[in-house]
Amino acid sequence: MTIRALAAAAVAAALAAPAAVAEIKIGASLPLTGAFSIAGSKHRQGYQLCVDLINERGGILGEQVELIMSDNRSDPATAINQYERFINVDRVDAVFGTFSSRLSFPVANILEKNGFVHPLPAGGALRIYTQGHDRVFYFQPNAAEYVGATLRGVIEDLVPARERPATAAVVAADDFFANAVEAGMLGTKVIDPADGSVVEDMAPGFLAGTGIEIVYTEKWPEEGFNDWLNLANSIRRSGAELIVALTASAEEAVQITRALKTVRANPKMVYYSQGTQSEFLEGTGDASDSILVHTSWHPDAPFDGLLAGGGFSNADFVAAYRRKFLVAPDEDAAIPFAVCQGIEQAIIGAGSTDNGTMSAWLKARTADDPVRTILGRFSWDDRGLPRDKPFLMAQWNGGELQFIYPTDEFEGVVRMTHPKRGF
């Protein structure tokens, strides 16, 4: 064959070969080590599973998705630097949010400055949504300050008046998220740290609204606290019939449960802000029985979402997660999966990865035309908080996390165990 013939054959082969598939790059900085590593690692699994399934189904708008993840070591400064690198060095098309209000609060400023849509899987502090950011969207039911409304609903709707707790102890980590839940429970003011202004006055507080007297409060430092037995003894001596423990992590929830068991605390009711994870059950055993934990997701919730342009239900997610990771998922994997679903729908709806167009599409969602995920349907108010979406309340019983409230949201509700049978 002549040189000219060889060249012609090469050109023909090149023209016949399929074109290289373009990629949509998405960046996510997660706490894979440090204080939030358990939740961060599950967020990584939720994001990766979603992207893998999208790519298996042909990608988004015909393009494969490249997910770039990095470990921020549970450190806000590192998280900021990593999102800046995603934008300025990796040239990502979109981002997924990180875990915890402590990390999400400063990251929100960076993403707003650069015009990126900021989908948050875990950043419940109200202050994140009152900074005037234009492209923030929360993928949980509501800000942490309003979690107490669900506990109040449980007490008023599920517990006969004569059996309700009359007194409460409220103990909390000095953490963005825990402080936010505490503000709602106790009815304090939510302050903007930038200028000291009052974001919202939560008075009288969700517990006061039920007529419960607060007989003990305590706050422990965000890092390095280990005096759990003394804290548990103080709670027991207060005689509180309701224990509200607002921890920053599942690990802290394990520690306080073990301590309460050691001192033989015997309240009527116990509520935690963290503790839906399998690691909590493994660390507490039967001491977990009857403990209430709010949640955004439950494996039995019959939510129908979308993925790769087709239907993808909550049951589909549970099955896919089990196949890939050989264990059952919890909400720390389900919530980031829903974030990924939302961003995929925004890109498809916008017809591009232009973040301004994606943001406009997300803002245009309504109750009748929502983003559809395994956490249910989402549309957002002007602050970026979901509209008309209640928290769920679950309770550990016999090693199973059972869905107990609200009772009219969907089928599968289990009768609440009350009072708690000790630790």
Buried (B, 14 or more C-beta within 10 A) or exposed (E): EEEEEEEEEEEEEEEEEEEEEEEBBBBBBBBBBBBBBBBBBBBBBBBBBBBBBBBEEEBBBEBBBBBBBBBBBBBBEBBBBBBBBBBEEBEBBBBBBBBBBBBBBBBBBBBBEBEBBBBBBBBBBBBBBBBEBEBBBBBBBBBBBBBBBBBBBBBEEBBEEEEBBBBBBBBBBBBBBBBBBBBBBBBBEBBBEEEEEEBBEBEEBBBBBBEBEBBBBEBBEBEEBEEBBEBBBBBBEBEBBBBBBBBBBBBBBBBBBBBBBBBEBBBBBBBBBBBBBBBBBEBBEEBBBBBBBBBBBBBBBEBBBBBBBEEBBBBBBBEBBEEBBEEEBBBBBBBBBBBBBBBBBBBBBBEBBBBBBBBBBBBEBEEEEBBBBBBBBBBBEEBBBBBEBBBBBBBBBEEEBBBBBBBEBBEEBBEBBBBBEEB
